[in-house]
């Protein structure tokens, strides 16, 4: 029960702080017209971009140094200063039931079209991974697409 309440609170917090443009993995805005054409390619994150996301996710993990991240593609062209990003991490959680594969959503801040920093939105594993998947789906993102 506590995990569901915590997840909902985190989801509300994330949705209220998303002041920039949210881009789906197909290049469309979460609501409204496309930000970039869906034919625009997606790219792998650069090492420094991954580090910014790791810095946001790591405090939510136990033994963060042993975590194995799975990365989703990122839109090649993004309009705006912030977007949401969803992917997966295999790691130990402070909550035993969540250890293993965990889905997360972060709000990333962009500089020159590249991730410069990130803020943790929500992370969950076990049976509650569905909560993160649903939150990501609202933005057209799918953490299960990460590899």
DRENDREN-63670 format. One record per residue (C-alpha): residue number from 1; residue in one letter; x, y, z. Coordinates in pm, 1 decimal. Layout:
BEGIN
<rec num="NUM" residuo="a" u="X" v="Y" w="Z"/>
...
This chain:
BEGIN
<rec num="1" residuo="x" u="0.0" v="0.0" w="0.0"/>
<rec num="2" residuo="x" u="281.3" v="239.9" w="92.0"/>
<rec num="3" residuo="x" u="457.7" v="178.3" w="-240.4"/>
<rec num="4" residuo="x" u="143.3" v="259.2" w="-437.7"/>
<rec num="5" residuo="x" u="90.0" v="584.5" w="-247.3"/>
<rec num="6" residuo="x" u="457.8" v="676.7" w="-286.8"/>
<rec num="7" residuo="x" u="444.1" v="599.9" w="-658.7"/>
<rec num="8" residuo="x" u="133.1" v="811.1" w="-708.1"/>
<rec num="9" residuo="x" u="286.1" v="1100.9" w="-514.3"/>
<rec num="10" residuo="x" u="603.7" v="1079.4" w="-722.1"/>
<rec num="11" residuo="x" u="397.7" v="1067.0" w="-1040.3"/>
<rec num="12" residuo="x" u="206.2" v="1377.9" w="-942.7"/>
<rec num="13" residuo="x" u="528.2" v="1555.9" w="-852.8"/>
<rec num="14" residuo="x" u="683.3" v="1464.5" w="-1185.6"/>
<rec num="15" residuo="x" u="382.7" v="1575.7" w="-1384.2"/>
<rec num="16" residuo="x" u="369.2" v="1909.6" w="-1203.0"/>
<rec num="17" residuo="x" u="737.4" v="1985.6" w="-1258.7"/>
<rec num="18" residuo="x" u="740.1" v="1903.4" w="-1629.3"/>
<rec num="19" residuo="x" u="749.5" v="2257.1" w="-1765.4"/>
<rec num="20" residuo="x" u="923.5" v="2184.3" w="-2093.4"/>
<rec num="21" residuo="x" u="825.7" v="1989.2" w="-2399.2"/>
<rec num="22" residuo="x" u="767.1" v="1618.6" w="-2360.0"/>
<rec num="23" residuo="x" u="870.9" v="1422.9" w="-2666.1"/>
<rec num="24" residuo="x" u="764.7" v="1066.6" w="-2733.9"/>
<rec num="25" residuo="x" u="1004.7" v="810.1" w="-2871.1"/>
<rec num="26" residuo="x" u="832.9" v="850.0" w="-3208.5"/>
<rec num="27" residuo="x" u="916.1" v="1220.7" w="-3203.0"/>
<rec num="28" residuo="x" u="566.3" v="1344.8" w="-3122.1"/>
<rec num="29" residuo="x" u="467.0" v="1566.4" w="-2833.0"/>
<rec num="30" residuo="x" u="278.9" v="1390.2" w="-2553.3"/>
<rec num="31" residuo="x" u="-17.9" v="1610.0" w="-2640.1"/>
<rec num="32" residuo="x" u="-58.3" v="1839.3" w="-2933.7"/>
<rec num="33" residuo="x" u="121.5" v="1851.5" w="-3267.2"/>
<rec num="34" residuo="x" u="444.3" v="1666.7" w="-3344.2"/>
<rec num="35" residuo="x" u="759.9" v="1838.2" w="-3222.4"/>
<rec num="36" residuo="x" u="965.9" v="1668.0" w="-3490.9"/>
<rec num="37" residuo="x" u="854.7" v="1441.5" w="-3775.2"/>
<rec num="38" residuo="x" u="829.7" v="1076.0" w="-3675.3"/>
<rec num="39" residuo="x" u="1074.3" v="995.9" w="-3957.1"/>
<rec num="40" residuo="x" u="1355.3" v="1168.9" w="-3764.3"/>
<rec num="41" residuo="x" u="1599.0" v="913.0" w="-3635.0"/>
<rec num="42" residuo="x" u="1666.6" v="845.7" w="-3272.8"/>
<rec num="43" residuo="x" u="2012.7" v="822.6" w="-3129.7"/>
<rec num="44" residuo="x" u="2205.6" v="654.7" w="-2855.2"/>
<rec num="45" residuo="x" u="2289.1" v="870.8" w="-2556.8"/>
<rec num="46" residuo="x" u="2647.6" v="991.9" w="-2533.1"/>
<rec num="47" residuo="x" u="2854.9" v="880.8" w="-2230.3"/>
<rec num="48" residuo="x" u="2821.9" v="1221.5" w="-2057.6"/>
<rec num="49" residuo="x" u="2443.3" v="1214.1" w="-2109.7"/>
<rec num="50" residuo="x" u="2424.1" v="866.9" w="-1956.2"/>
<rec num="51" residuo="x" u="2628.1" v="991.4" w="-1659.8"/>
<rec num="52" residuo="x" u="2377.2" v="1273.5" w="-1598.8"/>
<rec num="53" residuo="x" u="2094.5" v="1019.1" w="-1587.8"/>
<rec num="54" residuo="x" u="2294.5" v="777.1" w="-1371.4"/>
<rec num="55" residuo="x" u="2359.8" v="1063.3" w="-1126.4"/>
<rec num="56" residuo="x" u="1982.2" v="1110.8" w="-1093.7"/>
<rec num="57" residuo="x" u="1896.2" v="739.5" w="-1062.2"/>
<rec num="58" residuo="x" u="2184.9" v="619.1" w="-840.9"/>
<rec num="59" residuo="x" u="2062.2" v="770.4" w="-510.5"/>
<rec num="60" residuo="x" u="1749.1" v="553.9" w="-540.9"/>
<rec num="61" residuo="x" u="1956.9" v="233.9" w="-555.4"/>
<rec num="62" residuo="x" u="2148.3" v="23.1" w="-307.3"/>
<rec num="63" residuo="x" u="2502.1" v="-52.5" w="-429.0"/>
<rec num="64" residuo="x" u="2462.3" v="183.1" w="-725.3"/>
<rec num="65" residuo="x" u="2810.3" v="96.0" w="-852.6"/>
<rec num="66" residuo="x" u="2693.0" v="-254.7" w="-942.2"/>
<rec num="67" residuo="x" u="2386.3" v="-136.6" w="-1136.6"/>
<rec num="68" residuo="x" u="2349.3" v="-238.5" w="-1500.8"/>
<rec num="69" residuo="x" u="2167.5" v="24.7" w="-1703.7"/>
<rec num="70" residuo="x" u="1961.1" v="-47.7" w="-2012.2"/>
<rec num="71" residuo="x" u="1931.0" v="256.1" w="-2236.6"/>
<rec num="72" residuo="x" u="1638.1" v="356.9" w="-2455.3"/>
<rec num="73" residuo="x" u="1694.4" v="564.7" w="-2767.6"/>
<rec num="74" residuo="x" u="1666.7" v="942.8" w="-2747.5"/>
<rec num="75" residuo="x" u="1513.7" v="1169.3" w="-3015.8"/>
<rec num="76" residuo="x" u="1772.6" v="1320.6" w="-3246.4"/>
<rec num="77" residuo="x" u="1594.7" v="1656.6" w="-3246.5"/>
<rec num="78" residuo="x" u="1416.9" v="1795.7" w="-2941.2"/>
<rec num="79" residuo="x" u="1252.6" v="2134.5" w="-2902.3"/>
<rec num="80" residuo="x" u="1244.0" v="2272.7" w="-2551.2"/>
<rec num="81" residuo="x" u="1466.9" v="2259.5" w="-2246.6"/>
<rec num="82" residuo="x" u="1326.2" v="1952.3" w="-2069.1"/>
<rec num="83" residuo="x" u="1184.6" v="1615.0" w="-2171.9"/>
<rec num="84" residuo="x" u="1095.0" v="1293.6" w="-1994.8"/>
<rec num="85" residuo="x" u="1305.1" v="981.7" w="-2047.5"/>
<rec num="86" residuo="x" u="1222.7" v="623.8" w="-1948.8"/>
<rec num="87" residuo="x" u="1448.9" v="319.7" w="-1934.9"/>
<rec num="88" residuo="x" u="1545.5" v="24.6" w="-1712.9"/>
<rec num="89" residuo="x" u="1817.8" v="-58.9" w="-1460.6"/>
<rec num="90" residuo="x" u="1910.8" v="-395.3" w="-1309.6"/>
<rec num="91" residuo="x" u="2006.2" v="-314.4" w="-951.4"/>
<rec num="92" residuo="x" u="1947.8" v="-367.6" w="-583.4"/>
<rec num="93" residuo="x" u="1677.0" v="-151.8" w="-435.7"/>
<rec num="94" residuo="x" u="1652.7" v="-27.9" w="-77.4"/>
<rec num="95" residuo="x" u="1323.4" v="-223.5" w="-84.0"/>
<rec num="96" residuo="x" u="1390.9" v="-595.6" w="-136.4"/>
<rec num="97" residuo="x" u="1075.7" v="-653.8" w="-343.1"/>
<rec num="98" residuo="x" u="1198.9" v="-400.4" w="-600.5"/>
<rec num="99" residuo="x" u="1550.0" v="-545.0" w="-652.0"/>
<rec num="100" residuo="x" u="1631.5" v="-668.0" w="-1001.5"/>
<rec num="101" residuo="x" u="1498.0" v="-503.1" w="-1315.8"/>
<rec num="102" residuo="x" u="1347.4" v="-164.5" w="-1234.8"/>
<rec num="103" residuo="x" u="1182.0" v="87.5" w="-1465.0"/>
<rec num="104" residuo="x" u="1242.5" v="457.6" w="-1413.4"/>
<rec num="105" residuo="x" u="1131.3" v="791.5" w="-1550.7"/>
<rec num="106" residuo="x" u="1346.2" v="1102.4" w="-1521.3"/>
<rec num="107" residuo="x" u="1303.3" v="1459.0" w="-1635.3"/>
<rec num="108" residuo="x" u="1612.0" v="1549.9" w="-1834.7"/>
<rec num="109" residuo="x" u="1734.4" v="1902.9" w="-1887.7"/>
<rec num="110" residuo="x" u="1887.3" v="1982.7" w="-2222.8"/>
<rec num="111" residuo="x" u="2163.8" v="2211.4" w="-2333.7"/>
<rec num="112" residuo="x" u="2219.7" v="2239.2" w="-2707.5"/>
<rec num="113" residuo="x" u="1990.1" v="1941.4" w="-2764.3"/>
<rec num="114" residuo="x" u="2192.8" v="1713.7" w="-2533.8"/>
<rec num="115" residuo="x" u="2115.4" v="1590.3" w="-2184.0"/>
<rec num="116" residuo="x" u="2298.7" v="1807.8" w="-1931.0"/>
<rec num="117" residuo="x" u="2126.6" v="1693.9" w="-1609.4"/>
<rec num="118" residuo="x" u="1833.3" v="1487.4" w="-1487.4"/>
<rec num="119" residuo="x" u="1589.2" v="1470.6" w="-1197.0"/>
<rec num="120" residuo="x" u="1445.8" v="1141.8" w="-1073.3"/>
<rec num="121" residuo="x" u="1074.1" v="1115.2" w="-1125.0"/>
<rec num="122" residuo="x" u="983.6" v="759.1" w="-1032.6"/>
<rec num="123" residuo="x" u="1153.2" v="419.0" w="-1007.1"/>
<rec num="124" residuo="x" u="996.6" v="84.3" w="-924.7"/>
<rec num="125" residuo="x" u="1056.1" v="-284.1" w="-971.5"/>
<rec num="126" residuo="x" u="874.0" v="-603.7" w="-891.9"/>
<rec num="127" residuo="x" u="499.0" v="-588.8" w="-937.2"/>
<rec num="128" residuo="x" u="505.0" v="-207.4" w="-919.5"/>
<rec num="129" residuo="x" u="706.2" v="-174.1" w="-1241.2"/>
<rec num="130" residuo="x" u="364.3" v="-148.9" w="-1409.0"/>
<rec num="131" residuo="x" u="311.7" v="187.9" w="-1237.7"/>
<rec num="132" residuo="x" u="624.0" v="330.7" w="-1403.2"/>
<rec num="133" residuo="x" u="531.2" v="171.3" w="-1736.4"/>
<rec num="134" residuo="x" u="191.1" v="343.0" w="-1719.6"/>
<rec num="135" residuo="x" u="348.8" v="678.7" w="-1631.8"/>
<rec num="136" residuo="x" u="593.4" v="644.1" w="-1921.5"/>
<rec num="137" residuo="x" u="312.7" v="543.1" w="-2158.9"/>
<rec num="138" residuo="x" u="141.5" v="878.1" w="-2087.9"/>
<rec num="139" residuo="x" u="439.3" v="1038.9" w="-2260.9"/>
<rec num="140" residuo="x" u="457.0" v="780.5" w="-2539.1"/>
<rec num="141" residuo="x" u="769.0" v="624.7" w="-2384.1"/>
<rec num="142" residuo="x" u="839.8" v="259.0" w="-2314.5"/>
<rec num="143" residuo="x" u="1114.8" v="160.5" w="-2068.6"/>
<rec num="144" residuo="x" u="1092.5" v="-197.3" w="-2198.3"/>
<rec num="145" residuo="x" u="1239.3" v="-75.5" w="-2528.3"/>
<rec num="146" residuo="x" u="1573.1" v="-12.9" w="-2360.0"/>
<rec num="147" residuo="x" u="1864.4" v="-242.5" w="-2427.1"/>
